[in-house]
Amino acid sequence: MSEENKDFAEAAELLSGSEGSTQVEIKSLKGKKVEIKKINVGEISAILKISKDSDLEQWIGLVFKGLVRPKLNYDEVKKLPLDVLSEIAFEIQKFSGLDKESMGRLENLLKTKSSPQSSR
């Protein structure tokens, strides 16, 4: 690597924080464990596109994208009890480094980028 390029990050270094999975204990399932994965920006963008202004739809999308084991289809995720859904969604958000403020900023950015005014 040349002296000039050594200060620049490699693609693998940029992407390394966006991957990974972990097991978490779900209190509303009497301590049973599930495996979750980190949600990346592309997945968040897809979730926000389909969920519009509904926090509940965002939770459903997060759990659908982030739950590794047991793997559920979208309709099965929609049938989860609210306490289980919200607890798993919270764990995925926490593991992915997302908080409500971060999600809001990203949602606002995506709305701005897709609005007709931004193309002028």
C-alpha positions as CSV (number, residue, x, y, z in Angstrom):
1,M,0.0,0.0,0.0
2,S,1.4,3.4,-0.9
3,E,2.2,6.0,1.7
4,E,-0.6,8.2,0.2
5,N,-3.4,5.5,0.6
6,K,-2.5,4.1,4.1
7,D,-4.7,6.7,5.8
8,F,-7.8,5.7,3.9
9,A,-10.2,3.1,5.2
10,E,-10.7,-0.1,3.2
11,A,-14.3,-1.2,2.2
12,A,-14.1,-4.1,4.6
13,E,-13.4,-1.7,7.5
14,L,-16.4,0.5,6.6
15,L,-18.7,-2.5,6.4
16,S,-17.5,-4.5,9.4
17,G,-19.8,-2.7,11.9
18,S,-22.9,-3.5,9.9
19,E,-22.8,-7.2,10.3
20,G,-23.2,-9.6,13.2
21,S,-25.7,-11.5,15.2
22,T,-26.3,-12.3,18.8
23,Q,-28.7,-14.2,21.1
24,V,-31.0,-12.3,23.4
25,E,-33.2,-13.4,26.2
26,I,-36.9,-12.4,25.8
27,K,-38.5,-11.7,29.1
28,S,-42.0,-11.9,27.6
29,L,-41.2,-15.4,26.5
30,K,-40.2,-16.5,30.0
31,G,-36.5,-16.1,29.3
32,K,-36.4,-18.0,26.0
33,K,-33.7,-16.9,23.6
34,V,-33.9,-15.7,20.0
35,E,-31.1,-14.8,17.6
36,I,-31.1,-11.4,16.0
37,K,-28.9,-9.6,13.5
38,K,-27.9,-6.0,13.0
39,I,-30.0,-4.1,10.6
40,N,-28.1,-2.1,7.9
41,V,-29.1,1.2,6.3
42,G,-30.5,-0.5,3.2
43,E,-32.8,-2.6,5.3
44,I,-33.9,0.5,7.4
45,S,-34.6,2.3,4.2
46,A,-36.9,-0.5,3.0
47,I,-38.6,-0.7,6.3
48,L,-39.3,3.0,6.3
49,K,-40.6,3.0,2.8
50,I,-43.3,0.4,3.6
51,S,-44.1,1.6,7.1
52,K,-44.7,5.3,6.4
53,D,-45.9,6.9,9.6
54,S,-46.7,3.7,11.6
55,D,-44.4,2.8,14.5
56,L,-46.1,-0.6,14.7
57,E,-45.3,-1.3,11.0
58,Q,-41.7,-0.3,11.7
59,W,-41.5,-2.8,14.5
60,I,-42.9,-5.5,12.3
61,G,-40.4,-4.7,9.6
62,L,-37.5,-4.6,12.1
63,V,-38.4,-8.0,13.5
64,F,-39.0,-9.5,10.0
65,K,-35.6,-8.3,8.8
66,G,-33.7,-8.8,12.1
67,L,-34.9,-12.0,13.6
68,V,-32.6,-14.8,12.5
69,R,-33.8,-17.7,14.7
70,P,-36.5,-18.7,14.7
71,K,-37.0,-17.3,11.2
72,L,-40.6,-16.0,10.7
73,N,-42.3,-14.9,7.5
74,Y,-43.9,-11.4,7.4
75,D,-47.4,-12.7,8.2
76,E,-46.1,-14.7,11.2
77,V,-44.4,-11.6,12.5
78,K,-47.7,-9.7,12.2
79,K,-49.3,-12.4,14.4
80,L,-46.9,-12.0,17.3
81,P,-48.3,-10.7,20.6
82,L,-47.5,-7.0,21.0
83,D,-45.3,-7.4,24.0
84,V,-43.1,-10.0,22.2
85,L,-43.0,-7.9,19.0
86,S,-42.0,-4.8,20.8
87,E,-39.4,-6.5,23.0
88,I,-37.7,-8.2,20.0
89,A,-37.9,-4.9,18.0
90,F,-36.2,-3.0,20.9
91,E,-33.4,-5.6,21.1
92,I,-32.8,-5.4,17.3
93,Q,-32.7,-1.5,17.5
94,K,-30.3,-1.6,20.5
95,F,-28.0,-4.2,18.9
96,S,-28.0,-2.2,15.6
97,G,-27.1,1.0,17.3
98,L,-30.4,2.6,16.5
99,D,-32.3,4.9,18.8
100,K,-35.6,6.8,18.1
101,E,-33.7,10.0,17.3
102,S,-31.5,8.2,14.7
103,M,-34.5,6.5,13.1
104,G,-36.3,9.8,13.0
105,R,-33.3,11.6,11.3
106,L,-33.0,8.8,8.8
107,E,-36.7,8.8,8.0
108,N,-36.6,12.6,7.5
109,L,-33.5,12.3,5.2
110,L,-35.3,9.6,3.1
111,K,-38.4,11.7,2.9
112,T,-36.4,14.8,1.8
113,K,-34.5,12.8,-0.8
114,S,-37.7,11.3,-2.3
115,S,-39.8,14.5,-2.2
116,P,-40.6,16.1,-5.6
117,Q,-39.0,19.4,-4.4
118,S,-35.6,17.8,-3.8
119,S,-35.2,17.0,-7.5
120,R,-35.2,20.7,-8.5
